[in-house]
Amino acid sequence: MNKMDRKKKVKLIIQIPCYNEADTLEIALNDLPKQIDGIDEIEYLIIDDGSTDKTVEVAVNWGVHHVVSFTRNKGLAKGFMAGIEAALSYGADIIVNTDADNQYCGEDIEKLIRPILNGEADIVIGERPIDKTPHFSWIKKKLQHFGSFVVRKASKTNIPDAPSGFRAFSREAAMHLNVVNEYTYTLETIVQAGRNKMAITSVPIRTNPELRKSRLFNSMGSYVKKSMLTILRALLMYRSLMVLSVMGSIPFLIGFSIGVRFLVYYFQHQAGGHIQSLILACTLMIIGFMTFIIGMLADVLSANRKLIEDVQYHVRKLTYDESNAEVWQEAGNRKVLKEEEAAEGSDYASDD
């Protein structure tokens, strides 16, 4: 990305996903910057994810520019993407996502967006001082580091704090975002950025004292399970051939080794009691081979997904850049997303 043209006004929109955040939202809003060198306009956007308290009232009374509301709780990932779509429709050149519990230091937004303003990156992720954060337990710190390590390997990026929700996107990068996971957007977007070779970097940031307990997970076991499933799903979506080839090679090699063992006995005229080994070898090799074939088919589907993402990108360009059409229905000073009521509910989790 080239340096932003200073002849054009640069608009920053700071979005905050919220679910029953009336007690902490005003604190988080007061901490946000009112002006930043290199930014001509700063606007604030709240994603109300079906809150039942006075979250929206607090936001409107404070003076936020935009409120996107769900009629029911849909979860962090969908809230995040709704905010991205809204920010694009309002002409944002840079979009910053932060939390309603004031976990991140608002002054660091300037540091967060600087690489984008300088044309050095399209996505910037805030690196928290995990080891120096007092309200993080020892096991949580280790899990955060391990999860980030796995994401770095999966995405081929060098992001030290993958679960961080404090991040900035250029307009171009935001138009390429596509999150299908319903748990969280943090891990999938990094894998997606790495796979699509976007310019992504991180900057060290500060954190504020804890105002409330995290809602991202009910227990460490739940956190590990959901995070690993998210990473695995992202890998299957973006690097399916590699993943399934590795998975298929395990039973294939075991079966091959058993087959070699059977052949040794066969040429020694001792194969009579080892027919079961031959059957097992053939079964395992067939499983491994079929897994590889499935990987090839998944790779073809992944290529089709890339084409669909390109179509989505061009549709966004036409919608937001050329037609300037707004996708939200006006309802007073709020923007309300209309949705069909689903049969099942979804849990909300504020990012941690």
LUMKEFI-864006 format. One record per atom (N, C-alpha, C, O, CB): residue in one letter; x, y, z. Coordinates in pm, whole numbers, plus 50000, padded with zeros to 5 digits. Each point is the difference from the previous one (the first is absolute). Glycine has a CB too. Layout:
AXYZ...
This chain:
M500854988050000M499155012050000M500885012450000M500965000950077M497204986850046N501525021949789N500765012349995N499565009250112N498944998450059N501334999249693K500585012250277K499645009650103K498715007149959K499785002849883K502645000350181M496744999750036M498725006149971M500195014049942M500835007850046M498124978850139D500255016149713D500065013049934D499515010850095D498844999950041D500814989249733R501225020250263R499625010250096R499075010549939R499485008550072R502704987850045K497605003349749K499025008949939K498594995450035K499055007849996K502544997549817K498284982150220K498704994350036K499894999550150K500944996350070K499004990149718K498905017350263K499784999150143K500004985450044K499394991449935K499295030150060V502004975750114V500104986450051V499064998450119V500115007250099V502304991049823K496674992350065K499024997750106K500334987150075K500234989549940K498015022749927L501794988950265L500184988550088L498684997250071L499405009050058L503074996249973I497094982349965I498844995950076I500454989750103I500604989849965I497835014749839I501274998150322I500334990750109I498734992650037I499025006050043I502855009050044Q498154971949897Q498814992050028Q500184992050129Q501094995450033Q498425003249720I499374999850318I500014992850127I498834990250003I498865004450010I502255015250108P499134967449872P498914990350019P499554999950146P500835000050091P500074985849720C497785014250212C499485000950136C498884989950023C499164997649914C501465026650091Y499394970150114Y498874992050046Y499855002450151Y500794994950079Y499564987549738N498655025250219N499755003550140N501255006350064N500524994950099N497804986549916E502135029649926E501225006750046E499705013750059E500875008849998E500424978849828A497505014450226A499635013250051A500915004750114A500225012050016A497434983149918D502894995650143D500815003650117D501415004549962D500625007750073D498064976150060T501835011549754T501395002949964T500155008149872T501075005449974T499534973750139L498355021949807L500125006249868L500455014550007L500875004249924L497354980449995E501205023250171E500365014150009E501465001850036E500665009249951E497004996150115I502854986050020I501425000650036I500874997649876I500985007149977I498494984950257A500154997849686A500754996949879A499915011549900A501005003549936A498574972150101L499255030449948L499835011149905L500815012250042L500605006649915L497124984950031N502305011450183N500765011650048N501504998449977N500735009949992N497514993950180D502214983849817D501424997349981D500445001049855D501204999849971D498694985550227L499155015849710L500345000349857L500535013749960L499605010150059L498634972549896P502675018049947P500565012849956P498975008449924P499154994649930P503114994750057K497835023850029K499115009249928K500665005649875K499305004549909K499635001350308Q502384994049778Q500715004249881Q501354992949993Q500624997050102Q498235025449903I501584974949872I501254993049974I500695006749882I499355003249900I499724974850190D502215024149920D500775006049891D499914991149877D500304988150006D501265022950159G498034994949724G499864992449875G498584995549972G499704995149891G502614997650140I496805008950068I498604996349984I499165012750000I500125008350089I500254969350025D498785023849785D499165011949989D498674998650074D499475009750054D501604994849726E498384983350220E498734997650067E500084987350083E500534989949955E498235021949859I500704988850307I499894988050084I498534998250037I499365009150053I503004993950040E497104985349877E498634996850035E499984987150084E500924991849992E498215019649797Y499814987150289Y499904988750092Y498744992049966Y498935005649977Y502295007250206L498944974149813L498934991049960L499824989150105L500984993650041L499485011249716I498334993050286I499684989750098I499204989049933I499025002749930I501005014350257I500384970549834I499214988649953I499274994250120I500604993650086I501025001349724D497085007550195D499174995150110D499534986049965D499124998249915D500145025450147D501324966550004D499704986049967D498844994750084D500144990450077D502275006249860G496435009950047G498814995550071G500035002750149G499494991950078G500294990949750S500825028350214S500105003250143S498625001950061S499075004949935S503175005950025T497634985250166T498755001650072T500115010650110T499035002750071T500434973449880D501725029950062D500165010750098D499985013549928D499425001149892D501934983650261K499265025449903K499975013549943K501255003349918K500435011549994K498164995550199T501994982849744T501225002149921T499805010749892T500805009249988T499844967150055V498295022349880V499745009549891V499735014050055V500485009949944V498604971449914E500175019650250E499715013050060E501285006950044E500175012049979E497594979750096V503145000749986V501295005650042V500785005149879V500585010850004V499474973750194A499975007649695A500745003749879A499435012649936A500765009049962A499784966950002V498135024850024V499375011649937V500195012450085V500305010849947V498014974249946N501525013850237N500195011550089N501445005049997N500265012050014N497914979450132W502774999349836W501415004149994W500285007649871W500845008949996W499814971250143G498645016249754G500175006949873G500674991949890G500615005849910G499505014450222V499794966649874V500564992149891V499295003449870V498825003750000V501784977650161H500125017449728H499455003949871H499064989549942H499025003449933H503045009850028H498234974150063H499234989449936H499764988650099H500884996650080H500095009649695V497844988150218V499684988150079V499384989749906V498955002549940V500705011250272V500994974849776V499454988849924V499434990150101V500704995650091V500975007549717S497054993450176S499344991650100S499524986949941S499454999749890S499875020850231F500874968849953F499354987349972F498764999150089F500015004850113F502194983949822T496745005250014T498814998350082T500164988850101T499194998650091T499455009949721R502394983450171R500314989550097R501504997549999R500705004149907R497024985350062N502785004050132N501434997250012N500464990349893N499404989449983N500465014850262K501204999449682K500504991749890K501454995850018K500484991349927K497935020149925G502304994650242G501384995850024G501025010049951G499725008649917G499504968350068L501995021850068L501075009549974L500395000749853L500175011049946L500644984850283A499354992749705A500474999949861A499035007349908A500425007949916A500754970550128K497535018949971K499015006649915K499915014850032K499815008349911K498904970250073G501425024950143G500005014050038G501185007549939G499865011249951G498994982650260F502314999949794F501205006049942F499825002749851F500315011049952F501084977250219M498105001849754M499835001749856M498915010249967M500115007249901M500654969350068A498205024250114A498975010249978A500605013950016A499665009249926A498564974950156G502665017450016G500675012750019G500905003649883G500045011549958G499874984750285I500804994049705I500875002349884I499175004749880I500375009649933I501244973050151E497295010549890E499135003749887E499465014250019E499985007949906E499394967850061A500205027450155A499455013350026A501085010749983A499765010349937A498574979650221A502865007649897A501085009849990A500385002649855A500275011449962A500584981150261L499174997049696L500275001849858L498925008749935L500315008749918L500864969150076S497575019750042S498915007749940S500055014750040S499505008649927S499104970850073Y502005023650115Y500125013750046Y501295006649951Y500335011150040Y498314982950160G502084999249714G501175006049937G501284999650080G500875008549981G497565005749907A501724976150202A501224999250081A501214996649914A499934991049916A498705001950282D502445014149823D501284996649935D500814990650089D500774991749950D499255030649932I499794978950248I500634991050098I498944996250101I499225008450045I503095002249924I497674976750068I499054995050100I500794994150115I500874991549980I497365003949843V501465008950297V500634994650120V498944992750081V498915005250021V502835013449984N498574969350039N499104992450086N500594999550141N501184996950018N498014989349785T499985017050295T500454999250139T498874994350085T498924997249948T502655022550020D498674978650161D499024993550088D499255010250086D500485010950027D500984968949978A497335016250035A499155008750081A500374999750148A499515008150078A498674988349757D502684994350204D500394999150142D501275007950030D500594998850107D498344978849903N501495030749892N501175008750017N501274992150032N500865004650075N497625013450003Q501634970149864Q501204991950022Q501235006849940Q501094999550058Q497514979749942Y501225027149884Y501135006049929Y500085015050024Y498985006750018Y500834975549808C501395022950174C500245014250024C499665008049874C500604997949894C501224996650274G497205014749843G499545007549884G501095008449935G499985001949878G497794998650227E503175004549973E501075008249943E500844992249900E500635006049912E499435007150300D499964973649799D500834991949911D499384998149862D500604993749913D500274994750287I497935017049779I499404999249866I500875007449899I500144995749886I497565002850216E502895012849940E500885007349910E501194991249958E500395000049883E498925021850227K501264971049985K501104990949970K499534988649909K500744995449913K500345010450308L497684989849801L499454988849926L499815003349852L500274991749913L498605000650295I500665019749763I499705003549861I501195005949925I499935001749878I497745002250193R503414999350000R501145006549935R500584992049884R500275005949895R500235004750322P499704976149795P500514992449885P499095000749878P500484999349886P500644985650275I497565016449860I499085001249887I500155013849936I500055001149878I498334982850232L501685026449971L500185013649947L501315001449923L500075007349901L498575001550289N502394984049856N501305000749934N500124990649881N501044999649934N499935006650284G497974986249754G500044990849888G500834987750022G500454993649905G499225025749955E500554977150268E500844988550032E499214987150021E500564989149994E501045026850109A497104985449922A499184988150027A498555003049969A499585011549993A502034981050185D497624996949803D498555001249980D499244995350124D498865004150021D501464992549733I500304994950326I499404995250124I501035001250111I501144995549984I497314988649891V501165021850237V500905001550114V499314994650123V498855003650028V502265016849869I499584971050177I499434993750119I500795004450123I501234999650002I497994980649862G500065023850239G500645004450122G500564988250080G499294990450028G499185029249977E502794981450031E500664989450079E499955003750148E500685009350044E500844984949762R497674998550270R499885002750143R501224994950077R500654990549957R496855008050021P502815007750134P501074994850087P499474988450083P499775001450120P501335021449891I498694965849925I499314988750063I500684995750130I499334997850101I499934994749673D502065006350223D500724995350118D499975010050115D500254996350115D501214990649734K498235025750121K499985010250104K498585004250037K499805009750074K502414998349844T496794984750032T498615003350030T499594992750128T499904987849999T499575015749754P500275003750357P499794993450129P498744991450008P499994990050072P501215028950027H497724984849828H498774992250012H499984987749908H498994992949996H499855028150066F502244976549864F500134987649923F500674989550087F501085002350054F499075010649728S499214975650233S500604989250077S501204994149924S500185002549881S497584992450226W503054997449965W501184993949938W499614991149883W500635000549894W500555000250326I497784991249799I499614990949893I499425007649881I500194996149885I499364986150286K499755028749857K499445008049891K501125006449918K499915000649877K498035003950260K503095000249929K501145005849928K500644989749908K500335003049885K500065012950307K499804971949860K500614989549920K499124996249881K500494997849890K500674993750316L497535007949818L499084996549892L499975011049894L499904997249881L498724989450280Q501465026049883Q500035011049904Q501234999049911Q499915001849878Q498845012850283H502404982549899H501244998749922H499934988049907H500425000849884H500865009950303F498194978149862F499914988049918F499055002249882F500304996249887F500194989550315G498355020449826G499045002749893G500595009049894G499794997849880G498364999550283S502585012949879S500635009149903S501064992849917S500145002549881S499445016750275F501164971649909F501004992149928F499354991549890F500494999449888F500945000150319V497454994049829V499304991649902V499505008649883V500124996049885V499194988050299V500125027749847V499495008849894V501135004949911V499845000949878V498285006250273R503034996049908R501155004449919R500404989249900R500275002949884R500535011550305K499234973049857K500364989149911K498944997849893K500324997249884K500954992250302A497465011949854A498904997649906A499915011049896A499684997349884A499104990650295S501495024449861S499825011349909S501275004649932S499965008049906S498184998950237K503024987949904K501305004449950K500185015050019K500535007049914K499444974349918T499585023550284T500205014050038T500855000450126T500414989550051T497375017449846N502485005150152N500845001550119N499275008250105N500555009550056N501544988949802I496654997950168I499175007350095I500174993850139I499634988550019I498715017749799P502205001250279P500284994250132P498764998750090P500034992350096P502235017449884D496674997749992D498814999550085D498774998449912D499265009649976D501865004950200A498654973449776A498904997349906A498625002650058A499155005049927A502314978349968P498255013550234P498645002050051P499645014650028P498865002950034P501344974750064S500745031549887S499735014150029S498895005349909S500054998349878S502335004850196G496625003449987G498925005949921G500235014649968G499175006349935G499314977750171F502645021449937F500355014049975F500775000549869F501204997049996F498875008750253R499264998049644R500634999349869R499445010549906R498885004950018R501504970850016A500415027749865A499625010149902A500074994149860A500854991649970A499995026850181F498244986249762F499934995249862F499935011949906F499285009750024F499564969150049S501925020549820S499815009849894S498694997049928S499464989150015S503045013849958R497005006449952R498744997949926R500134988149905R499094991849988R500395032950029E501674974649916E500214989149904E499994986450071E499384990649951E501965024949904A499354983550259A500034987450073A498614996450052A499614988349997A502785016150068A496865005549982A498664997450053A499084994449892A499144991750029A501185026650137M499864986149711M499174995049891M500304985449968M499174993349938M500735029849970H501254972050131H500374986149974H499594990750115H500054987849986H501865020449875L497674997450252L499694991750116L498764991449976L499025004549942L502035012750205N499034970549899N498874990949987N500084989950113N500794990549993N499125012549753V499304998850358V500044991350118V498774991150001V498875004949998V502445012450132V498904969649873V498884990650005V499884993350136V498974994050031V501325002049724N500755005050327N499954994250133N499065007950089N499985012349993N502374979249980E496875001850111E499045006850086E500555002750139E499345006550082E498854982849788Y503015005750159Y500575001350135Y500765013150015Y499685008150087Y500484967049929T500835027049900T500785012350004T500655002449864T500224990649923T500215006450324Y499865015449726Y500605003849873Y501525000850008Y500665000349896Y497265012350050T502654987650174T501405003550017T500964990449932T500935004349931T498445005950283L500424976849804L500944990249945L499804998249850L500964999349924L499084989150298E498705010849736E499714997549859E500505011249910E500524997449891E497504989450178T501835025749975T500435011149915T501515000149980T500485004249895T497565008850186I502724982450019I501454999449984I500394989049901I500855002249914I499455006450320V499084979749779V500284989249906V499615004349859V500724997349904V498914985650277Q499245023949807Q499555004949870Q500975010249943Q500344999549881Q497294996450188A502835013350014A500945010249954A501314993849954A500565004049898A498405012450259G501544973849919G501234993249962G499844992449870G500885000349914G499734998050324R498274994949748R499744992049880R499885009049877R500474996449892R498364986350247N500555029249878N499825009349888N501175009749985N499945009349919N497604988750113K503514999950048K501225008049992K499735015050018K500565008449930K500404974249918M498185020550248M499785014150034M501175005050085M500684992150066M496795004749926A502745016250005A501065005950082A499485001450143A499175008750027A501795003849773I499514979050290I499514999750138I501185001150096I501044993849980I496974992249952T501825022050171T501065001850098T499375002150138T498784999850014T502765010249810S499294991950276S499505002550136S500835010950065S501145002649960S498084973550060V500195030450081V500705010350076V499724997450148V498904995650035V500935021549775P501134985650278P499764998250144P499015010350052P500075011849964P502254978850062I496775005050058I498995009050057I499944997950151I500624990850054I498045008949730R500585009050283R499794998950143R498584995250029R499115001449916R502585016950125T498104976150075T498664996050042T499635007050129T500865004150078T499434973549810N498415023750133N499485006350122N499624989450102N499874988349965N499305031349901P500664984350260P499564990350102P498664993849962P499185006249931P502055006950244E498574974949870E498794992549965E498775006250068E500005002350121E501374976749852L497575023649946L498755005350054L498984989050025L499135001450086L501325019849794R499664968050046R499104988650018R500684987649946R501005001049928R496965013750054K501524973750052K500554987549953K499724998249850K498985004649949K500724985450280S501225003449704S499824997549858S498804990949975S499734990950078S502725012049887R496844999849924R498874991649961R500334991249882R499124993349946R499365024150138L502764982449876L500384992449881L499854985150019L499724992849904L501855025450038F498624976950181F499884985650024F499604997750145F500285008250087F501454986849735N497614993750202N499554996650134N501094993350083N499995000850123N497714996949787S503244995650021S501084992950069S501194999049907S499875002349879S498484984650260M502805009849916M501194998449918M499824988849897M500455001249886M500955007250305G497954980849851G499774989049908G499165004249881G500274996249887G499904988150303S498795023649837S499145005149893S500785009249906S499834999649879S498184998550273Y502855010349907Y500805009349920Y500944992449907Y500105003249881Y499775013750304V500834973149869V500944992249920V499264992649889V500435000049884V501084997550315K497384996249836K499234992449902K499525008849886K500204996749883K499084987850299K500095026849851K499465008849896K501105006149916K499865001449878K498195003550269S503064998849916S501115006149925S500634990149904S500295003449885S500145011950307M499794972349855M500594989949912M499074996549884M500464998149887M500794992850309L497455008449831L499044997249893L499975011549899L499884997749879L498744988650280T501505025949890T500025011649911T501224999749909T499905002549880T498865010850292I502414983749887I501234999449921I499934988749899I500385001749884I500915007950309L498244978649852L499904988549910L499055003049884L500294996649885L500194988050307R498405021649840R499045003349894R500605009849901R499824998649879R498314997350280A502595014149891A500635009749911A501044993349913A500125003149881A499475015150287L501174972549890L501004992749922L499344991649891L500484999649886L501014999950314L497414993949834L499304991849900L499415008649889L499874995549887L499614987850291M500185029049855M499425008949900M501075005649907M499785001249880M498415004650280Y502984997649896Y501005007249923Y501204991549960Y500705003349904Y498565017050214R501004968749955R501154991549966R499594985350012R500674992050064R500965025850018S497254979049854S499404986850014S500894988849947S500094989450063S497705021449917L502864991249907L500834989449943L501154996550093L500304988250020L499095019649750M501255002350288M501114997550090M499534992450125M500634990250041M500505030649875V497764983850144V499514993950123V499584985649976V500404991050075V498845031450004L499974975349818L499494986449975L501104990849947L499934987950021L497825021849932S503254995749981S501134991749956S500784994950122S500404988450005S499775024749779V500034995850314V500674995950122V499174989750075V500524990050049V500605032449966M497574980149995M499124990750070M499964986449929M499994989650065M498635029950017G501354980849785G499944987549924G501314992449999G500014987849989G498285022749871S502824996750153S501304993249995S500234991150122S500744990249992S500145029049877I498484984250243I500204992150123I499484985749983I500784990750016I499045030350120P498884976949832P499544986149981P500654993349880P500224987850001P497615018750102F502505001349792F500624994049883F501374994450035F500324988749961F498445027249891L502064991750219L501344995450036L499964988250097L500804990849990L500055032449974I498194977250130I499854988750092I499624987549922I500564989250021I498765026450166G499704986049723G499584988749918G501124995049910G500154987949981G497545020950024F503095000349940F501124996249914F501044992050080F500524990049952F499095030549906S500674984150264S500974992950085S499514985950032S500794990549998S499945031450100I497984976749932I499444986850029I500054991349875I500254987950008I498255021950168G501274996449707G500074992549874G501414995049972G500174988749954G497965025149958V502884994550116V501384995749982V500314988550093V500664990349961V500015032949971R498844978050191R500214989150097R499394986949949R500604989350013R499395027550174F498804984149753F499364988049947F500814994049884F500144987849990F497625021550078L502784999449847L500784995149887L501284992850047L500424990249940L498675028649920V501494986350247V501194993450055V499644985850042V500714990549968V500235031850110Y497954976549996Y499554986650040Y499634991449879Y500244987949999Y498935021850216Y500264996749683Y499574992549881Y501204993949929Y499984988249964Y498055027250011F503024992450004F501184994849930F500794990250087F500854992649950F499275028849920Q499604978650258Q500614990150089Q499094987950018Q500264991050080Q500955027450038H497694981649802H499034989050003H499374998550137H499754988950046H501544999549775Q498475023050245Q499374999750132Q498755009050003Q499615004850107Q502654990849999A497115006649778A498895009449991A498674994050042A499015007250012A502215003949808G498744976050202G498734993250028G499255005750118G498775000949994G502234979049912G499685024150200G499325004950120G499905015250007G499685005750105G501124974150009H499475026649774H500045014650003H499065006349898H500225011349956H502144987450122I496594994249883I499055005449904I499295012350058I499695009349926I499994967749978Q500075023050229Q499355011550063Q500835012749981Q499465010949982Q499494973850187S502385013749835S500885011549979S499855005549859S500025012249980S501604978450187L498225000649736L499825004349862L498695007949985L499965010349934L501374969749985I497615014950143I498715006949994I500095013750066I499515009949946I499304967950055L501835022650117L500165012850070L500835009849919L499675011849993L500144976150226A501275007349719A500865008649919A499225006049883A500105012049973A501904974150092C497235005549867C499225004849885C498965010250045C499795010149933C500564967949951T499005019350229T498985009250051T500595013650033T499465010349961T499274970350130L502395019449982L500635012650038L500515007749879L499885012249996L500754977550221M499945003349685M500495006949882M498865005949918M500135010949943M501844973650053I496915008549999I498845005349928I499465012350071I499645009949935I499794967049982I500505022550217I499555011750076I500905012049974I499515011149976I499554973750201G502265013049829G500945010849974G499875005649860G500035012249981G501514977450182F498325001649739F499875004449861F498715007949979F500005010349933F501344969749992M497545015150133M498725006949985M500035013750070M499385009549952M499464968250035T501865023250125T500145013050068T500745009849911T499645011849994T500364976850230F501035006749707F500735008549906F499115004549885F500055011549959F502074976650102I497065002749887I499085003649891I499005010550047I499705009549928I500544967549974I499255021350222I499085009950057I500705013550013I499405010549978I499374971450147G502535017749911G500785012350008G500105007049866G499945012349994G501344977850193M498885002349706M500085005949867M498675006549961M499965010949943M501774972049991L497165010150099L498685005749972L499775012650083L499455009949950L499674967149995A501305022650183A499865011750085A500835011649949A499605011650014A499964973550180D501595011949748D500855010449944D499325006849881D500115012149982D501924975450094V497265004549845V499235005749888V498905009150053V499775010949948V500724968649911L498825015850248L498965008350062L500605012850059L499375010649998L499304968750053S502555019550002S500675011850055S500285010249890S499905012150022S501134973750157A499325009349702A500225009049887A498695007049962A500005011949968A501874973449948N497035007250088N498705006149973N499655010350106N499415010549970N499854968449917R501105018250238R499765009550107R500755013149973R499495010950025R500184970150138K501555017849786K500785011849968K499285008449894K499995012350008K502144975450049L497295005749844L499255007249897L498795007150061L499695011449964L501074971849863I498565009950266I498845006050066I500425012150083I499315010250003I499564967350003E502285021450062E500505011350079E500325011949909E499755011550036E501184972550134D499625013149712D500285010849905D498715006749953D499935012249986D502134975749940V496915003950051V498705005649961V499445008650113V499495011049976V500074969149875Q500555014850273Q499535007750115Q500745013350011Q499395010350030Q500044968350088Y501865021149859Y500805012350006Y499515010249897Y499845011750033Y502144974950047H497795009049798H499565009249895H498585005050025H499685011449967H501814976849871V497675003450221V498665004650036V500085011050106V499285009949993V499784967349953R501835021050151R500185010350102R500535012949938R499565011050036R500874971350135K500505016449735K500535011849933K498895007549928K499915012350010K502304976349962L496945004049956L498905006349929L499005006350096L499485010949976L500824972649839T499455009550296T499005004750096T500465012150077T499265009750015T499924967150004Y502075022850030Y500455010350093Y500815011149934Y499985011350047Y500024971350126D500715014449719D500875010049940D499355007449884D500235012049981D501684974250089E497295006649851E499485006149878E498565004850015E499675011349962E501864974049909S497605006150184S498615004150012S499725007750128S499005007150011S500394973149856N501545018450233N499825006450130N498674996350065N499435007850077N502015011049844A498074969450047A498724995550056A500184995550143A500994993450033A498234999849739E499845010350313E500044995550138E499184987350012E498914998949944E501385024850140V500234966749991V499344987250013V499154999150126V499404989650026V502465000249848W498085020950202W499274999850127W498705007949987W499945010049928W502224987850199Q496834997749940Q498725007049999Q499995010450111Q500334997250115Q498514982449791E500765032550056E500025011050096E498874998350101E498864997249963E502155018049865A499314986650298A498994999650106A500375010650103A500614997050102A498934978149862G500095037550008G500415011050085G501495002449984G500495001749889G497674993150275N502565005349948N501455001749993N500714986750017N501194999850032N498575023450056R499514965649891R500594986750011R499914992949868R499095002749921R500314996250320K501514992149734K499964991649883K499684986050046K500734994350081K500925020249793V497274979850076V499514987350051V500124989349893V499515001749889V498925010350266L502224977149880L500104988649910L498764991550015L499714995250110L502815005149904K496734997649878K498834991550004K500434985649981K500844997149914K497715021549998E500914972450166E500374986049990E498814991250030E499075004350068E503285001349996E497674982249886E498984990450032E500364993550132E501174997450026E498324998549729E499535001550329E500254993550128E500364985549976E499264992649936E499165023150181A502734980249935A500464986249983A499384991150107A499525004750103A502645003449795A497884979050076A499424990550094A500854998650125A499484997450108A499494990449702E502345013950175E500904998450113E500715013050029E500255007949909E500064968050036G500015026350184G500745011950038G501484998449980G500464989049968G497785016150195S502515005749855S501454999449991S500585007550117S499425009850047S500534988649703D501184997050298D500665006050116D500885011349955D500634999349894D499314979150229Y500125032149955Y500895011249971Y501244998950084Y499974995550115Y498085019149825A503064989650001A501244999950077A500775012549966A500365002049884A499704972850122S500205033550089S500875011349975S501414995149986S500454991650078S498055023850047D502224989649773D501334994749971D500955002750114D499865009850073D499754993549684D501354987950258D500955001150110D501395001849943D500965001250076D497604984650073
